[in-house]
Amino acid sequence: MNQNENRQQEGVTPTSCIPGVEMKQVQSQYGQYLQISSETPLRTLNSSPWGGGFGSHRVLMNRQVDKTYNETDPAVEMAAFIAREGLNPQETAGMLTAAWVKDVGYHELSWPPEDADADEQHVMTEAIEVLDQLRVAAWVTVGLGNKARAGASLPASSLYPGTINIIVVIEGDLTDAAMVNAVITATEAKVAALQALNITVHGQTATGTTTDAVLIAATGSGKTYRYAGTATTLGYLIGRTVYEAILTSGHFYEDEMKKRAALLQG
C-alpha cells in the first residue's frame, strides 16, 4: 500500500495523497499551528467546539497552546486568533493541543494500492467491488502528560487542553452514520496504538488523554460510503493511518521527553 510518514518540519508544505489537500506548519507572531487546507470545502465532523459537530470547512487547524491556557471565552478568543491569521473563522475548523505540533505524525494509504501494477489493481478492484480510488490521510499530534483511562477517576487538575488530536481526511462521500463510524474507528485505533506504545495508567493501558479530539473530513467526491467500521475497506484505511500516525508522533514525544530529562540531569 502507498504510504508516507515523516517528521513534518516548519515551512514544509507537503501535498497529501488526496488531490487539492495539503498541510503546512505555521509559526506566526501569534502562535504555532498545523494548517490543512483544501481547494474545495470538506464535509466535517469535529469533536472540538471550533467548527464543532457537522459542518463544511476549507481549513482544518490544530493550534498549539500552553498547558495553562484558560480563556474566559475560548470560542471568542479562537475566532479572533483565526481571523488574525488571515483565515475565515466560518471556513475554519479548529482544535487546541498542548502537544508539540512540530512533531505531528502523518500517514496515508490508498486502495487499490497506487504502487500496484495494472493487473494487480484490476484483480483487487474486482475482489472488493471498488468503484473509485479510495484515499485516506491522517495527521496526529501526541502528548502524554495527561494520559488517562476512560472509566477511571481523575483529578480536576488533569483537565487541560487535549494532547492527542486526530485529523483524518477521506477522499469520498460519507453518510452521517459513516462519519460517526469513522470517529469510532479512529478512536479504537488510538487505543490500539497506545497499547503498542505501552502507555499505561496505574498498570492498565491508557485509552487517551483527558481532552482528546477527533476531526473527520470528507471531500464529498467519488463513491458514497455508509459504513466505516473495521470490517470495511474505509475503516481499515482509517484504522491503519491513525494507528501509524500515532506511533510516529508518540515516538517523537518520547524522544523529546528523554532529551529534556537528560538536560535536567546534566
Beta strands, then each sheet from edge to edge (+ up, - down):
strand 1: 21-28
strand 2: 31-46
strand 3: 53-64
strand 4: 92-97
strand 5: 105-111
strand 6: 134-142
strand 7: 147-148
strand 8: 164-171
strand 9: 173-174
strand 10: 200-201
strand 11: 204-205
strand 12: 208-209
strand 13: 213-218
strand 14: 224-225
sheet 1: 1+ 2- 3+ 4+
sheet 2: 1+ 2- 13+ 8+ 6- 5+
sheet 3: 7+ 12-
sheet 4: 9+ 14+
sheet 5: 10+ 11-
end
